[in-house]
C-alpha cells in the first residue's frame, strides 16, 4: 500500500525511547559544509541536528548542544507540553452568569457577569453567536451592570521579558484571560469615489475597541504607512495612524493590528453586539471581579486544544502561547491570578520531566519573543521525537506545523519541498530558526532543528533565505544518507565553519514567525 507523504509527515513512529545524544564533534555531510561556508557563518552561530525517525544516531549535527536564541521555534515547547498534559480535546469556557434568570418580560434584575476562561481563539463571530443565544434564551434587558471578569490570569499579562518598545502588530498583543481572538482586529482600506477623495476605513469583524486615525486619500498608487500611536498611562499603545494613498482602481488594503487592554476591547465588542441585538443595559459597562453568581446563563466552549495549537504554530501567536503556558500552571484546580512567571515554571517542569533540560537552557517566556530565551537544537529534537513516540497527541502536534509552500508562516517559503516538509519557523533581529519534520523522496521521515544566530558585527543580519538554503542542503544530505549504509564521516567543528568572534545577537526585536 502506498502512503501519501503528508500522512507520513503526521504519523508518529515507534523509535528509541531516549532522545539522541549527538557526538561532541560535528557530523556534517558535504552539502551542508558547502552551504555553511557559502553563507559565511562563523563558529558558534549555528546549532543543528537532523536524524531519521527510525534511527538513534543523527545523520547531521553541528554544535547540537549549544544554547542559542530559538525565537518562535520556542513555541514547540509550550504546544507539545499542553497537548500532552491537557489533551488534544481540552476546551476552555467563557461563562455568562447572574444572580438569577430573566423574568417573563426578559428583564435581568441584577448584573450580568462574563468570566473569561482564557480562550485563545474567541472570535468575534462566536461572541456574536453567544449574544444571539442569550437573546433566544429570553434576555431583553439588564437592569444592573455588565461586567467582564478577567481575573483567571494575573494582570498585567505581558511578560516582563518582552521588549519594552511597543508596536501595533498582532505579535505584540497583551495576553488576557478575557479577550477576542489574539486581541487583534483587521483593518480594511478601500479607495474613495475619485482621486483625492478620502479613503474608506473599516474594521472586521467588529468596529469596537480599535482606535484608528486615517489621513489616507485616493490616488494612482497604494502607499500606506502605519504608525503606532504613543502608549497610554498603562503602557498600551493607543492605536494607529494611517497615512499615504490607496489606488483608485486597486484592491482593498488589509492589515491586522492588536487592540489595547484585552478585557476593555472585549467589553467594547459586547457593547456593540448588545446594541445590534437590541438588548438594553441600564447600568454600567466595566471590567471588574464578578461576585460568585450561582446562575449559569450560558457557557461557551472554546475550540478543542488541538485546533488552538494548530493556529498558534501555523501563525506564531505569542498571545496564544502565553495563555497555554498559564493554563498548564493552573493544574487540576480552579486557581485564579496565574502569572506569566508561573507559566514559565510550568514549562521548566515539563522539560525537566522529559529529561531535556540541558545546560545553558533558559526559558524566559512561552512565546519565544523574549531575547533572554536559550535553547539548543538537541532539545528541540528531543521535543519532536517525544511527539513521535506518543500517538495520543503526536499526530495533532505534527499536523499543527506550517506546511512548506502551502500555509502558515511557510506559505511563501521552501515550496520545492511542498508535501515533504512541516516545520515551525522563528525570526527575531539577527535570528532565524526552523524545526520540524521532513520526508525524503522515497518517503523516509526525519526530524530536524536548525538555530541560526547572527549579529550585524559578525557579517550582517539573518534572512530566511539563508536558512532556506541550509534546509535545501539538509534535504540533499538526507537523500544521500537514506541511500547509504554508512554514516557521514566526522569532522571537527573548527573545519566546518569559518572562525570568528563570539556571536552577538543585538538588543532589538522584530515581528517573529
C-alpha positions in Angstrom: 0.0 0.0 0.0 1.3 3.5 -0.9 1.1 6.0 2.0 0.8 9.7 1.0 3.9 11.8 2.1 1.7 14.1 4.1 0.3 11.2 6.1 3.9 10.1 6.8 4.8 13.6 8.0 2.0 13.4 10.6 2.2 9.8 11.5 4.1 9.0 14.8 6.7 6.3 14.6 8.0 3.8 17.2 11.5 4.9 17.8 14.2 4.7 20.6 12.9 5.7 24.0 15.7 8.2 24.7 16.4 11.4 22.8 19.5 11.3 20.6 22.9 12.3 22.1 25.0 13.6 19.2 28.8 13.3 19.4 30.6 16.5 20.6 32.2 16.8 17.1 30.3 17.7 14.0 28.8 15.2 11.7 28.3 17.2 8.5 27.6 15.9 5.0 29.4 17.7 2.2 26.3 19.5 1.0 25.8 21.2 4.4 29.5 22.0 4.8 29.4 23.8 1.4 26.1 25.7 2.3 27.5 26.8 5.6 30.8 28.0 4.0 28.8 29.9 1.3 26.7 31.6 4.0 29.9 32.9 5.6 28.8 31.7 9.1 31.3 31.9 12.0 31.8 29.4 14.7 29.1 29.3 17.3 26.3 30.9 15.2 24.6 27.6 14.2 23.1 24.7 16.2 21.9 21.9 14.0 20.6 18.3 14.4 18.9 16.0 11.8 18.0 12.4 12.5 15.9 9.8 10.7 12.9 8.8 12.8 13.8 5.1 12.8 17.4 5.7 14.0 19.2 6.8 17.1 22.3 8.4 15.5 21.9 11.7 13.7 23.0 11.9 10.0 23.9 15.6 10.5 25.0 17.5 13.6 26.8 20.8 14.4 27.2 22.2 17.9 24.0 20.3 18.8 24.0 21.3 22.5 24.8 25.0 22.1 22.1 27.0 23.7 21.1 29.8 21.3 18.2 32.1 20.8 15.4 30.0 19.4 12.9 32.7 18.5 9.4 31.2 17.8 10.6 27.6 17.5 10.4 28.0 21.3 6.6 27.6 20.8 7.2 23.9 20.1 7.8 23.5 23.9 4.5 25.1 25.1 2.3 23.5 22.4 3.8 20.0 23.0 3.5 20.2 26.8 -0.1 21.5 26.5 -1.1 18.6 24.2 0.5 16.0 26.4 -0.7 17.3 29.8 -4.1 18.9 28.9 -5.0 16.6 26.0 -5.9 17.5 22.4 -9.7 17.8 23.2 -9.3 20.1 26.1 -11.6 23.2 25.9 -11.7 26.5 27.8 -15.0 28.1 28.7 -16.3 31.6 28.7 -19.3 31.8 31.0 -22.2 34.3 31.4 -23.5 34.3 35.0 -26.1 36.2 37.0 -27.8 36.1 40.4 -31.0 34.8 38.7 -32.7 34.4 35.4 -34.6 36.9 33.3 -38.2 37.3 34.1 -41.1 36.7 31.7 -40.5 40.1 30.1 -36.8 39.3 29.6 -35.6 41.6 32.4 -32.5 40.5 34.3 -32.8 42.1 37.8 -29.1 42.5 38.6 -25.7 42.3 37.0 -24.6 40.1 34.1 -21.0 38.8 34.6 -18.9 37.5 31.7 -16.0 35.4 33.0 -13.1 34.9 30.7 -11.7 31.4 30.5 -8.5 32.0 28.6 -9.9 31.0 25.2 -7.1 31.8 22.8 -9.4 31.8 19.8 -12.7 33.5 20.9 -13.6 35.1 17.5 -16.0 38.0 17.1 -18.5 35.8 15.2 -18.5 33.4 18.1 -19.2 36.2 20.6 -22.0 37.4 18.4 -23.5 33.9 18.4 -23.3 33.8 22.2 -25.2 37.1 22.4 -27.8 35.9 20.0 -28.2 32.8 22.1 -28.7 34.9 25.2 -31.5 36.7 23.4 -33.0 33.5 22.3 -33.0 32.4 25.9 -35.1 35.4 26.8 -32.7 38.2 27.7 -34.1 41.6 26.7 -32.8 43.9 29.3 -30.0 44.0 32.0 -31.1 46.2 34.9 -27.7 46.1 36.5 -24.1 46.3 35.1 -22.4 44.2 32.5 -19.0 43.0 34.0 -16.0 41.5 32.3 -14.1 39.4 34.8 -10.5 38.8 33.6 -9.1 37.5 36.9 -8.3 34.0 35.8 -4.8 35.2 34.9 -2.8 37.9 36.6 -2.6 41.4 35.2 -0.7 42.9 33.5 -0.4 39.8 31.3 2.5 40.9 29.2 5.7 39.1 30.2 8.4 41.4 31.7 11.0 39.8 29.4 9.3 41.1 26.3 10.8 44.2 24.6 9.7 47.4 26.1 9.1 49.1 22.8 5.5 48.6 21.8 4.2 48.2 18.3 0.7 47.7 16.8 1.4 44.4 15.2 -0.6 41.4 16.5 2.5 39.6 17.7 2.8 42.3 20.4 -0.8 41.8 21.8 -1.1 41.7 25.5 -2.4 38.3 26.7 -5.5 38.2 28.8 -8.0 35.6 30.0 -10.9 37.6 28.7 -10.1 38.7 25.1 -11.1 38.4 21.5 -9.0 36.1 19.4 -5.4 37.1 19.9 -6.7 40.5 21.0 -6.5 41.6 17.3 -8.7 43.1 14.6 -8.3 43.5 10.9 -8.3 46.9 9.2 -9.7 47.1 5.6 -9.0 50.2 3.5 -10.9 50.9 0.2 -10.4 53.8 -2.2 -12.8 56.7 -2.3 -15.1 57.5 -5.3 -12.5 59.7 -7.1 -8.8 60.7 -7.0 -8.2 63.0 -4.0 -11.2 61.7 -2.0 -10.6 60.3 1.5 -10.2 56.5 1.7 -12.8 54.4 3.4 -11.5 52.6 6.5 -13.4 49.8 8.2 -12.6 47.1 10.7 -13.5 43.4 10.7 -15.3 41.6 12.2 -16.3 44.3 14.8 -15.8 48.1 15.0 -15.5 48.5 18.7 -12.1 48.6 20.5 -10.0 49.9 17.7 -8.6 53.4 17.6 -7.6 54.4 14.1 -6.7 57.8 12.8 -6.9 57.9 9.0 -5.2 60.5 6.8 -5.5 58.4 3.7 -6.5 59.7 0.3 -7.3 58.1 -3.1 -4.6 58.3 -5.7 -2.9 56.4 -8.6 -1.0 54.0 -6.3 -1.2 52.4 -3.0 1.4 53.6 -0.5 0.2 53.2 3.0 2.2 53.7 6.2 1.0 52.5 9.6 2.3 54.3 12.7 1.8 53.1 16.3 0.4 55.9 18.4 2.1 56.6 21.8 1.2 54.4 24.7 -1.2 55.4 27.4 -0.5 55.5 31.1 -0.9 51.7 31.3 1.8 51.2 28.6 -0.7 50.0 26.0 -0.5 51.7 22.5 -3.4 54.0 21.9 -4.0 52.8 18.4 -2.6 53.5 14.9 -2.4 56.3 12.4 -2.6 55.6 8.7 -1.1 57.9 6.2 -0.5 57.8 2.4 -2.6 56.8 -0.5 -4.6 53.9 -1.9 -5.0 53.3 -5.7 -8.4 54.3 -7.2 -8.6 51.0 -9.2 -6.6 48.9 -6.7 -7.7 46.1 -4.4 -8.6 46.8 -0.8 -5.6 47.1 1.6 -5.8 44.8 4.6 -3.7 44.6 7.8 -4.1 43.3 11.3 -3.4 45.3 14.5 -3.7 44.4 18.1 -6.2 46.1 20.4 -5.2 47.8 23.7 -6.3 46.3 27.0 -7.9 42.9 26.0 -10.7 42.9 28.6 -11.6 46.5 27.7 -11.7 45.5 24.0 -13.9 42.5 24.7 -16.2 44.8 26.7 -16.5 47.2 23.8 -17.3 44.3 21.4 -20.0 43.1 23.7 -21.5 46.5 24.0 -21.6 46.8 20.2 -23.2 43.4 19.9 -25.8 44.0 22.6 -26.8 47.2 20.8 -27.1 45.4 17.5 -29.4 42.7 19.1 -31.5 45.2 20.9 -30.6 44.1 24.4 -30.8 47.1 26.7 -28.3 47.7 29.6 -29.5 50.1 32.3 -26.3 50.0 34.4 -22.6 50.5 33.6 -20.2 48.6 31.4 -17.0 47.8 33.3 -14.1 45.4 33.8 -14.2 44.2 37.4 -14.1 41.0 39.5 -17.6 39.4 39.5 -19.4 38.1 42.5 -19.8 34.3 42.7 -23.1 34.3 40.9 -24.8 30.9 41.0 -27.0 31.1 37.9 -25.3 30.0 34.8 -27.0 31.6 31.8 -24.7 30.4 29.1 -21.4 28.5 28.7 -19.3 29.0 25.5 -16.7 26.3 25.0 -13.6 27.1 23.0 -12.4 25.1 20.0 -10.6 22.0 21.2 -6.9 22.4 22.2 -5.6 20.8 19.0 -7.2 23.5 16.9 -5.8 26.2 19.1 -2.3 24.6 18.9 -2.6 24.5 15.1 -3.4 28.2 15.0 -0.6 29.1 17.4 2.1 27.1 15.5 1.0 28.0 12.0 0.6 31.7 12.6 3.0 32.0 15.6 0.6 33.6 18.0 2.6 35.0 21.0 -0.6 35.6 23.0 -1.9 32.1 22.3 1.4 30.6 23.5 1.4 32.7 26.7 -2.2 31.7 27.6 -1.4 28.0 27.1 1.5 28.2 29.5 -0.7 29.7 32.1 -3.3 27.0 31.6 -0.6 24.5 32.3 0.2 26.3 35.5 -3.3 26.1 36.7 -3.2 22.3 37.2 -6.4 20.5 38.1 -7.8 23.2 40.4 -9.7 26.3 39.7 -7.0 28.7 41.0 -7.1 32.3 39.7 -4.5 35.0 39.1 -1.9 32.8 37.3 1.1 34.9 36.3 3.4 34.8 33.3 6.2 33.6 35.6 4.1 30.7 36.8 3.6 29.7 33.2 7.3 29.7 32.6 7.8 27.5 35.7 5.3 25.0 34.3 7.4 24.8 31.1 10.6 24.3 33.0 9.0 21.5 34.9 7.6 19.9 31.7 11.0 19.9 30.1 12.8 18.6 33.2 10.3 15.7 33.4 11.1 14.8 29.8 14.8 14.8 30.6 15.5 17.6 28.0 16.7 20.4 30.3 20.3 20.8 29.1 23.0 23.1 30.4 22.5 26.7 29.1 18.7 26.3 28.7 16.8 29.4 29.7 13.0 29.9 29.5 12.0 33.5 29.8 8.6 33.3 28.2 6.3 30.8 26.5 6.2 32.5 23.1 9.8 33.0 22.1 9.6 36.8 21.8 12.0 37.3 24.7 15.7 37.7 23.8 16.6 36.0 27.1 15.5 32.6 25.9 18.2 30.0 25.2 17.6 26.5 23.7 19.7 24.0 21.7 18.8 22.1 18.5 19.2 18.9 20.6 16.5 20.0 23.0 14.1 20.8 20.0 14.9 17.4 18.5 14.0 15.8 21.8 10.6 17.5 21.8 9.9 16.5 18.2 10.9 12.9 18.9 8.7 12.8 22.1 5.8 13.7 19.9 6.7 10.9 17.6 6.5 8.4 20.4 3.0 9.4 21.7 0.1 8.7 19.3 -2.3 10.3 21.8 -1.1 13.7 20.7 1.8 13.4 18.3 -0.3 13.4 15.2 -2.1 16.6 16.2 1.3 18.1 17.0 2.8 17.3 13.6 -0.3 18.4 11.8 -0.1 21.8 13.6 3.1 22.8 11.9 3.2 25.1 8.9 3.4 23.3 5.5 6.2 24.4 3.2 4.8 26.4 0.3 1.2 26.0 1.5 0.1 27.6 4.7 1.1 29.5 7.9 4.5 31.1 8.2 5.9 28.8 5.5 3.3 29.7 2.9 5.8 31.5 0.7 8.9 29.5 1.6 10.5 26.3 0.6 7.8 25.4 -2.0 10.3 22.9 -3.6 9.5 20.7 -0.6 5.7 21.0 -0.7 4.2 17.9 0.8 7.5 16.9 2.3 8.2 19.5 5.0 6.3 20.7 8.0 8.2 23.0 10.4 7.9 25.8 13.0 9.6 29.0 12.0 11.3 31.5 14.2 12.6 35.0 13.5 13.9 37.9 15.5 16.5 40.5 14.7 19.7 38.6 14.0 17.9 35.2 14.5 16.3 32.7 12.1 15.3 29.2 13.0 13.4 26.2 11.7 12.4 22.9 13.4 10.1 20.1 12.3 9.8 17.1 10.1 10.9 16.2 6.5 10.5 13.4 4.1 12.9 12.1 1.5 11.6 11.5 -2.0 11.3 7.8 -1.1 9.2 8.6 2.0 11.8 8.2 4.7 11.0 10.6 7.6 13.4 12.6 9.6 13.3 15.3 12.3 15.5 18.4 12.2 16.2 21.5 14.2 18.3 24.5 13.0 19.0 27.6 15.0 21.0 30.4 13.4 22.0 33.4 15.5 24.0 36.1 13.7 24.5 39.8 14.6 25.5 42.7 12.4 29.1 43.0 13.6 29.6 39.4 12.6 28.6 39.9 9.0 25.1 41.2 8.6 21.5 40.3 9.6 19.9 36.9 9.1 17.4 36.4 6.3 15.1 33.5 6.0 16.8 32.8 2.7 20.0 31.8 4.4 18.1 29.2 6.5 16.2 28.0 3.4 19.4 27.3 1.6 20.7 25.4 4.5 17.5 23.4 4.6 17.8 22.6 0.9 21.3 21.3 1.6 19.9 19.3 4.5 17.3 17.6 2.3 20.1 16.7 -0.2 22.1 15.3 2.7 19.0 13.3 3.8 18.6 11.8 0.3 22.2 10.7 0.3 22.1 9.3 3.8 18.9 7.5 3.1 20.6 5.6 0.2 23.8 5.0 2.0 24.7 2.3 4.6 27.4 4.4 6.0 27.2 7.4 8.3 28.9 10.6 7.1 32.4 10.9 8.4 33.1 13.0 11.4 34.9 16.3 11.0 35.9 18.8 13.6 33.7 21.8 14.1 36.5 24.2 13.5 36.9 22.9 10.0 33.2 23.2 9.3 32.8 26.9 9.7 34.9 30.0 9.3 36.5 31.1 12.6 35.3 34.4 14.0 34.3 36.2 17.1 31.6 35.1 19.5 28.2 35.6 18.1 26.3 38.6 19.4 22.5 38.9 18.8 21.9 42.6 19.5 19.1 44.2 21.5 16.4 44.9 19.0 13.5 42.7 18.1 11.1 42.5 15.2 8.0 40.5 14.3 8.8 36.9 14.5 7.1 33.9 12.9 
